[in-house]
Amino acid sequence: MIVLKKFPEIQDEDLKTKRKILAEPFKEMFAFLNKLNEEAVKKLETTQRKMGDYYTFLTIATNDKYEKQNMAKKLCLHQMNHLVENGCKGICVECTSPKSTHLFFTYFKDCENVAEIVFKDFEFEGQRPFLNLEGKGVLALVSFDG
């Protein structure tokens, strides 16, 4: 049985500092994902659903030697079966590549695009850090209860 739990806040100041240092190179992407989540929360406020009802898949990656074997799909289905067994209402996925977007919107017929941001349009601290990046980030939901 998988137990889903919320991790406690980090109390150690030294660890907090190290975490900030490690996160620094990724601050633009973290800001992008936060903005995507804010857009999704706004949209879901008009429905009976809330983000807390969904388990979030942050990243799905497989080794190149397993390409064309549907390994990412198999990993997702395996995890989703455990989530359903434990009463989760669905999953939330942050699709930031064409492959992850294709995976969820092709294989999961109930996948719903809740929010999206074109990379080139995203602004952070007065800059457009993804100006040379094609495509968009999508926050999608897959509901288990139909």
C-alpha positions as CSV (number, residue, x, y, z in Angstrom):
1,M,0.0,0.0,0.0
2,I,1.3,3.5,-0.9
3,V,0.7,6.1,1.7
4,L,0.5,9.7,0.3
5,K,1.7,12.2,2.8
6,K,2.7,15.9,3.0
7,F,6.4,16.4,3.8
8,P,7.1,18.7,6.7
9,E,8.7,22.1,6.2
10,I,12.4,22.2,6.4
11,Q,13.4,23.6,9.8
12,D,17.2,23.5,9.4
13,E,18.5,27.0,8.3
14,D,21.7,25.5,6.8
15,L,19.6,23.1,4.7
16,K,17.3,25.9,3.6
17,T,20.3,27.9,2.4
18,K,21.7,24.9,0.5
19,R,18.3,24.3,-1.1
20,K,18.1,27.9,-2.3
21,I,21.6,27.6,-3.8
22,L,20.8,24.4,-5.6
23,A,17.5,25.8,-6.9
24,E,19.1,29.1,-8.2
25,P,19.9,27.8,-11.7
26,F,16.3,26.6,-12.2
27,K,14.5,29.6,-10.8
28,E,13.0,30.6,-14.1
29,M,11.6,27.1,-14.7
30,F,10.2,27.0,-11.1
31,A,8.6,30.4,-11.7
32,F,7.1,29.1,-15.0
33,L,5.6,26.0,-13.3
34,N,4.3,28.2,-10.4
35,K,2.5,30.4,-13.0
36,L,1.1,27.4,-14.8
37,N,-0.3,26.1,-11.4
38,E,-1.8,29.5,-10.6
39,E,-3.6,29.6,-13.9
40,A,-4.9,26.1,-13.3
41,V,-6.1,27.0,-9.8
42,K,-8.0,30.0,-11.2
43,K,-9.8,27.8,-13.7
44,L,-10.6,25.0,-11.2
45,E,-12.1,27.6,-8.8
46,T,-15.1,27.7,-11.2
47,T,-15.7,23.9,-10.7
48,Q,-16.1,21.5,-7.8
49,R,-12.5,20.4,-8.1
50,K,-9.4,21.6,-6.4
51,M,-5.7,21.0,-7.0
52,G,-5.3,19.2,-3.6
53,D,-7.5,16.3,-4.9
54,Y,-4.9,15.4,-7.5
55,Y,-1.5,13.7,-7.2
56,T,1.1,15.6,-9.2
57,F,3.6,13.9,-11.6
58,L,6.5,16.2,-11.7
59,T,8.7,14.4,-14.1
60,I,8.6,11.2,-16.2
61,A,11.7,10.2,-18.0
62,T,13.1,6.9,-19.4
63,N,16.4,5.9,-20.7
64,D,16.8,6.3,-24.5
65,K,17.5,2.5,-24.9
66,Y,13.8,2.0,-23.9
67,E,12.5,4.4,-26.6
68,K,9.4,3.1,-28.6
69,Q,8.6,0.5,-25.9
70,N,5.9,2.6,-24.2
71,M,7.9,2.6,-20.9
72,A,6.7,6.0,-19.8
73,K,3.1,5.0,-20.4
74,K,3.7,1.7,-18.4
75,L,5.2,3.7,-15.5
76,C,2.3,6.1,-15.5
77,L,-0.3,3.3,-15.6
78,H,1.5,1.4,-12.8
79,Q,1.5,4.5,-10.6
80,M,-2.1,5.4,-11.4
81,N,-3.3,2.0,-10.4
82,H,-1.7,2.4,-7.0
83,L,-3.3,5.9,-6.7
84,V,-6.8,4.6,-7.6
85,E,-6.5,1.9,-5.0
86,N,-5.7,4.5,-2.4
87,G,-8.6,6.8,-3.2
88,C,-6.9,9.5,-5.2
89,K,-9.3,11.4,-7.5
90,G,-6.8,11.8,-10.3
91,I,-3.4,13.1,-11.4
92,C,-2.0,16.5,-12.4
93,V,0.8,16.6,-14.9
94,E,3.0,19.5,-15.8
95,C,3.8,18.8,-19.5
96,T,6.8,20.9,-20.5
97,S,7.9,18.9,-23.5
98,P,6.2,17.8,-26.7
99,K,6.8,14.1,-25.6
100,S,5.0,14.4,-22.3
101,T,2.1,16.4,-23.8
102,H,1.7,13.7,-26.5
103,L,1.9,10.9,-23.9
104,F,-0.9,12.2,-21.8
105,F,-3.2,13.6,-24.5
106,T,-2.8,10.5,-26.7
107,Y,-3.1,7.7,-24.1
108,F,-5.4,9.1,-21.5
109,K,-8.7,10.0,-23.2
110,D,-10.0,11.9,-20.2
111,C,-6.9,14.2,-20.1
112,E,-8.0,17.8,-19.7
113,N,-5.9,20.8,-20.6
114,V,-6.5,23.1,-17.6
115,A,-3.8,25.7,-18.2
116,E,-1.1,26.5,-20.7
117,I,1.6,29.1,-21.3
118,V,3.6,29.6,-24.4
119,F,7.3,29.6,-23.5
120,K,8.1,32.6,-25.5
121,D,5.4,34.7,-23.8
122,F,6.5,33.9,-20.2
123,E,8.0,36.8,-18.3
124,F,10.1,36.6,-15.2
125,E,11.7,39.5,-13.4
126,G,11.2,41.7,-16.5
127,Q,12.9,39.2,-18.8
128,R,11.7,36.5,-21.2
129,P,14.0,33.6,-20.3
130,F,12.5,31.1,-22.7
131,L,12.3,33.4,-25.8
132,N,14.2,30.9,-27.9
133,L,12.2,27.9,-26.8
134,E,9.4,26.7,-29.0
135,G,6.2,25.2,-27.7
136,K,4.2,25.6,-24.5
137,G,3.9,24.2,-21.0
138,V,0.6,22.5,-20.3
139,L,-0.9,21.6,-16.9
140,A,-3.3,18.7,-17.5
141,L,-5.6,16.7,-15.2
142,V,-6.6,13.1,-15.6
143,S,-9.6,12.2,-13.4
144,F,-10.1,8.7,-12.1
145,D,-13.7,9.1,-11.2
146,G,-14.9,9.9,-14.8
